[in-house]
Every structure is written in C-alpha cells, then in structure tokens.
Amino acid sequence: MGIRSDLDANFDFEIVDEFLDHYSIMVDSMEVMILDLSKPNMFERSINELFRVFHNIKSASGFLKIVPMAKLSAFVEDALEELRKLNKPVGDETTTWLLNISDMFAQWQDDLRVDNTLSHIKYSLLKIPDLEK
C-alpha cells in the first residue's frame, strides 16, 4: 500500500483529490520562483509567493498526516523567512539548495501519482546553505 492508498483509506476522496491538484500546481511552479530569487526586480514577489507555497504545503500535509512533507515544508519555510529578512537576491548556493528541495517535492509528487511509499528525505537537504548574511 502506497501513500495515495493510505490517504484514500484515511481521508475523504474530495479532500485528497483537492490536495493532489493543488500540490501539483505548487510543485510545478516552484522552479521558476526559485530562479527568480536571484533577480533584484523579482526577489520580493518570488520570496513571498514561495513562502506561501511552502506554508500551504506544510498546512495541508500536516492535516493529511504526511509527516516528512510537513516537516520539510516547515524547515524550508523557516529558511525562506530568513531570506525575507535579508531582503536581497540569493546566490548560486541558495538557488541550488532550493532547486534540490524542489526536486524532493517533485519526487513526492511522483510517489503520490504512482502510489509508492513516500521517498526518504535526502540528508543533504537538511543542511541550509550560507544564506548570504
């Protein structure tokens, strides 16, 4: 039994279906927002939208008891809050880290789609890069 089967067994179909639709949209939009964080004219808009994406994933995955997803979302949300405070475009190291984070969420999207167990978080994602303080 994979992650999708587990969700379907424990939650109303409409809730699961709505989560999967929104999750897909959010994952598909991450990469562009991440790349825009390095552009001075796009930073503020992109950091706010990216923060909102991770906040929404954290809330929804927490409700659905998808613990790894909720925890990683909260971890990234905290890092994005630090970047907000710095209020300046990010460098290559941060961009690469966030793109790797995006890849993890895309992997989970695939796990949900094909009803696999949820892939384990790559430990390298848990090391926050120097946020260019």
N, C-alpha and C positions, 0 to 999 in steps of 0.2 A: 504494500500500500504506500503510495507516494504522497507528497504534500497536497496535491489537489484532492485526492481521495479523502485525506484526513480533514481538509477544510469542508468538503461536501458532506462528510459524515457528522460534523460538529456545528455547522452553521447553515442558515437558510441559503438556498441556492442564489437568490437575488442579491444577497449581501456579498457572497463570494464572487459572483459574476461582475458586480459593480466594482469590487476591489480589483479584479483582474483587468478590467477595462481601463480603470484609472491608473493602475500600476504600469500597464503597458505604455500609456501616453507619457507618464512621468519618466520612465526609463528611456524611452525613445528621445526625449527632449534634453536629457542631462548633458550629453556631449557638447552640443552647441553652446549651452550656458557655461559649461566649464571652460571651453576655449575662449569665450568672450570675457572671462575674468581677467585676462591679460591685456585687454584693450581699455585704455583710460575712459573712453566715452561710453563703454558698455558695462563697466565694472559694477556700479551701484545697482542698476537694474538686474543684472545677472546674479549678483550675490543674493539679492533679496528673493528672486524667483527660485534660485537653487535652494536657499534656506527653506522656503515654503514647500518645495518638493520633498525634501528630507523630513520636514516636520510632518507632512501629510502621510508619508510612508511610515514614519515612526508611530503615529497615532493609529493608523489602520492596521498595521501589522501587530501592534500591541493588542488591539481589540481582538484580532483573529488568533492571538497567541502564537505568532510566528516569531519566536524569541530571538533567534540570531538576526533576523531582519530588523526587528525593533531596536536591538542593542547597537547594531552597526549604524543605523539611521541616527540614533541619539548621539553616538560618538562623532559622526560627521557633522551633525547639526552644531555641536559644541565647537568644532574646528571652524565651521563657517561663521559662527558668531565672533570668534577671534578675528577672522579675516574682515568681518564687517567693521570691527573696532579700528583696525589698522587703516581701513578706507583707502587702499591703494591697490593698483593692479598686481596680480600674482606673477611669480616667476615660473620657470620651467619645472622645478622640483614639485611645487604645489600642484601645478597643472597635471603633471604625470601621475601624482598620487591620486588626485580626484578622478582622472580618467580610469585608473585601476579600480577605484571604488565603483565607478560607473559600470565597469566590466563585471564586477561581482554581482551587482544588481541585475545586470543583463543575464548572467548565468542563472540566477534565481528565477528570472522570467522564463527561461528555457526549462528549468526544473518544474515550474508550475505548469507549463504548457504540455509537457510530456509525462507528467505525473511521476517524476523521480522523487527520491528523498532530496531534501534541500542540501545543496553543496556546502561544504565547510568553508568558513571564512578563511581566507589566506592570511596567515600571520603577518605578512609584510604590510598589510593594510592597516595594522594596528599601531604602526609607527608613524606618527604625524611628522611630516617634514618641517623643516625650519620655515615658519610662516612669515619670513622676511620682516622680522621686527626691526 
